[in-house]
Structure formats: C-alpha cells, structure tokens
C-alpha cells in the first residue's frame, strides 16, 4: 500500500525523520539504501546511486546532506528503502512524504501520527482509488 502525507513545512518534514527511525527500529529494519534524486545538488551521475546507511544514522545523514547543500529538503527527492523491498519512503520534492510498504504496523503507526499532527494525506491500496487517510 502507498500512503502520502499532505504538504509539510520544512520543520514538519524534518520532525518526521526521527519518527521514521523509530518505525524502522520497531519493525526490525536496521539497514537502509538511500538515493539522492531529482533536485539534489549533485552531478547527474551521482544521483540515484545506492548509499548504505544504518537506520540509526538517518537523522545525521539527512542533516549532513542539508548542511553540505546536497539535499534541499522539501524541494528535492530523497528515497529510503530496505534491501529486501519491504519498505520504501520518499521525501518528495513536493514537500510531502510517500510511504510504500505492505507492513500494516508501519502504515498504521505512520498514518496515525500524520493524522494526529493534522498533516492529512491519502492512501492507495492495490487496485483501488486514492482515498483520504
């Protein structure tokens, strides 16, 4: 299933990073593959390349990428996934978050947080239409 948050401010977007780390830890996901995407300030050949990062280091990785001017959060794509393909998350250039997983616990926890914070959003299950969370 895919869930997409509503548009987030830069502060809201960055506040979600440690929350995502908590979700990953609770689901046993310890290693991530990260790709800089569209809008990141790198040479084209360095975009969409796999970078291995421990989930525990995600906050530092993203903050370093921002500090170095590589990743303008909310204005560029940053993709996170696990090697096994059970989880993928896109910090989107449209300043929202796309979460794709079949893990019902991750989906429920993430969307509950988004609703509690007033972020809104939509979900899409296989062979269905987009509907509000």
N, C-alpha and C positions, 0 to 999 in steps of 0.2 A: 504494500500500500504506500501511497505517497501522500504526505501532508505538507502544506505550505503555510507558513505564518503570514499574517498581514505585514504591511510595510513597517519596518522598525527604524528607530533613530539609531545613530551610531552608538550611543550609550546602551540602549536596549540590546543591540546586536552583540556588543562585547560582553554584556552581562550574561548572555546565553552560553558563552564559551565554557566557563567552569561548570555550568549546569549540564552541558553536554558531556563533559568529562565524567561527571557523577553518573549519568545514564550509562555511559560506556562501561565504567567500572562495575556497576551493578549487574551488567549483562555479561561480564567476563571478557570484554573486548579490551585488550591491553596494547595492541599494536595498530597503528593506522598507516594508511598510504594517503599522502596529501599531494594534490596537484594545484599549482598556480594556473589560473585560467584567464579568460577574457578580461582585459582591463588591468591586469597586473603589470607592473613596470619592469619587465624583463625582456631580453631578446626573444624573438619568437621561438627559437629552437629550445629555449629553457622552459617554455610553457608546456603544460600537460605532461610533464615528466614526473614519475613516481618518486616521492621523497618519503622515506620511512621515518616515522615519529612515534614515540611512545605516547599513549593517550594522556599519561600524567604530565607530559611536556607540551601539550597542546596550547595551553594559555601562553606559555613563554614563546613558543614558536610563532603564534599569531602576533603577539605584541612585538617581537623582534622583526617580523615581516613588515609591520606597520612602521616601526621606528626606522627601518632601513629604506622606507619609501617604496617597497616592493608591492605591498598589498594595501591599497586604499579601501579599507573596509566599507561595505555598503555600496561601493562603486566598481567592484571587480568580483570575479568568481574565484572562490576557493573551495575545492572539492576534498572531502574527507571520506574515506571508506575503509573497511577492513578487508584483508586479503581474501577472506572466504566469501565475500559478496553478500553477507547478511545485513549489512548496514551501509548506507551512503547518505551523506549530508552535503548540501551545497549552501555555502554562504553566498548568496546571489548578488550580482551587480545591481539588481533592482531593490536592494536593501531588505530582502526577506530571506527566510530560511526554508529550504526544501529538504524534507526528511523522507528517505525511501528505505523501508525495511518491512519484513514480514514478522518481526519480533513485536508481538502485541504489547508487551510490557514497556518497551522503549516508546512505541507510539502513544500508548495511554499516558505515560508519565510526561512526555514532551507536550502533547496537546493539552493535557490538564494544566500544565504550567502556563502555556500560551493563553489559554482561556482565563486562568486566574489573574494573569498580568494584563488582560484586556487587549492582547495582540490580534485576536481574531485569526482567521485563516480558513483554509479549505482542505478537504481530503478527497482522494480519488482511489477507489478500490478497483481491482481488475474488472474490466467490462462494465463499469458504472460511469456516471457523470460526476463532475465536481460538485461537492456539496459543502455547505458551511460545517466547520467543526462544531 
